[in-house]
Amino acid sequence: MSQLKIGEFEEVVLLTVGILHGNAYGITIKDEIENRLQRSVSVGALQTTLRRLEKKGLLSSQHGDTEESRGGRPKLYFTMTAYGKRALHEVRQDRNKLWEALPKYILDLK
């Protein structure tokens, strides 16, 4: 198993930050997950996960320009670090090992 342990929602958030490359901030991440996965995402859960991923060194953040529409507050943009890319790679390898070990008849829907 991977040395870089991440949960399922952390994986979804990391993948989404990668998809949004350069435009990943709270609302765009939330909207992308909800649109692609038809899954409701609470702002609180997302913010907690973003901070946790940043603390683990899988994401980094930087402030954008201030915006009047946000009361002068800047957006906080997230990017995946090299460590985050490695974590996703390892998670994918682990999942692939499980999928490959699954007998074909288990997924037969007939």
C-alpha positions as CSV (number, residue, x, y, z in Angstrom):
1,M,0.0,0.0,0.0
2,S,0.9,3.6,-0.5
3,Q,3.0,5.5,2.0
4,L,1.0,8.6,1.1
5,K,-2.4,8.0,2.7
6,I,-5.3,10.0,1.5
7,G,-9.0,9.5,1.8
8,E,-11.6,9.2,-1.0
9,F,-12.7,12.8,-0.7
10,E,-9.1,14.1,-0.5
11,E,-8.5,12.1,-3.7
12,V,-11.5,13.8,-5.4
13,V,-10.3,17.2,-4.3
14,L,-6.8,16.7,-5.5
15,L,-8.0,15.4,-8.9
16,T,-10.3,18.4,-9.2
17,V,-7.5,20.9,-8.4
18,G,-5.6,19.2,-11.2
19,I,-8.5,19.4,-13.6
20,L,-8.9,23.2,-12.8
21,H,-5.2,23.8,-13.2
22,G,-4.7,27.5,-12.6
23,N,-8.3,28.2,-11.7
24,A,-8.8,26.1,-8.6
25,Y,-10.3,28.1,-5.7
26,G,-13.1,27.2,-3.3
27,I,-16.2,27.8,-5.4
28,T,-14.7,26.4,-8.7
29,I,-13.5,23.3,-6.9
30,K,-17.0,22.8,-5.3
31,D,-18.8,23.4,-8.6
32,E,-16.5,21.1,-10.6
33,I,-17.0,18.2,-8.1
34,E,-20.8,18.7,-8.0
35,N,-21.1,18.9,-11.8
36,R,-18.8,16.0,-12.7
37,L,-19.8,13.6,-9.9
38,Q,-23.4,14.7,-9.3
39,R,-22.4,14.9,-5.6
40,S,-23.2,17.6,-3.1
41,V,-20.2,19.2,-1.4
42,S,-20.5,21.4,1.6
43,V,-18.2,24.5,1.7
44,G,-17.1,23.6,5.2
45,A,-16.0,20.0,4.3
46,L,-14.2,21.3,1.2
47,Q,-12.4,24.1,3.2
48,T,-11.4,21.6,5.9
49,T,-10.1,19.2,3.2
50,L,-8.2,21.9,1.3
51,R,-6.4,23.0,4.5
52,R,-5.6,19.3,5.5
53,L,-4.2,18.6,2.0
54,E,-2.1,21.8,2.3
55,K,-0.9,20.8,5.7
56,K,0.1,17.4,4.4
57,G,2.1,19.2,1.6
58,L,-0.1,17.9,-1.2
59,L,-1.4,21.3,-2.2
60,S,-0.1,24.8,-2.0
61,S,-2.0,28.0,-2.1
62,Q,-1.5,31.6,-3.1
63,H,-3.7,34.7,-3.0
64,G,-5.0,36.2,-6.2
65,D,-5.8,39.8,-6.8
66,T,-8.2,41.6,-4.5
67,E,-11.8,41.9,-5.8
68,E,-14.4,44.5,-5.0
69,S,-17.1,41.9,-5.6
70,R,-15.6,40.0,-2.7
71,G,-15.3,43.0,-0.4
72,G,-11.7,43.5,-1.3
73,R,-10.7,40.0,-0.3
74,P,-8.5,38.0,-2.7
75,K,-9.4,34.5,-3.9
76,L,-7.2,31.7,-2.6
77,Y,-5.9,29.6,-5.5
78,F,-4.7,26.0,-5.0
79,T,-2.2,24.0,-7.0
80,M,-1.0,20.5,-6.6
81,T,2.5,20.0,-5.4
82,A,4.9,17.3,-6.6
83,Y,4.1,15.4,-3.5
84,G,0.4,15.7,-4.3
85,K,1.0,14.3,-7.8
86,R,3.0,11.4,-6.3
87,A,0.2,10.7,-3.9
88,L,-2.4,10.5,-6.7
89,H,-0.1,8.3,-8.7
90,E,0.3,5.9,-5.7
91,V,-3.4,5.9,-5.0
92,R,-4.1,5.0,-8.6
93,Q,-1.6,2.2,-8.6
94,D,-3.1,0.8,-5.4
95,R,-6.7,0.9,-6.8
96,N,-5.5,-0.7,-10.1
97,K,-4.0,-3.6,-8.1
98,L,-7.4,-4.2,-6.5
99,W,-9.3,-3.9,-9.8
100,E,-6.9,-6.3,-11.5
101,A,-7.3,-8.8,-8.7
102,L,-11.1,-8.7,-8.9
103,P,-12.5,-11.8,-10.7
104,K,-14.4,-10.8,-13.9
105,Y,-17.6,-12.7,-12.9
106,I,-18.0,-10.5,-9.9
107,L,-18.9,-7.5,-12.1
108,D,-21.1,-9.5,-14.5
109,L,-24.4,-7.6,-14.3
110,K,-26.4,-10.4,-16.1
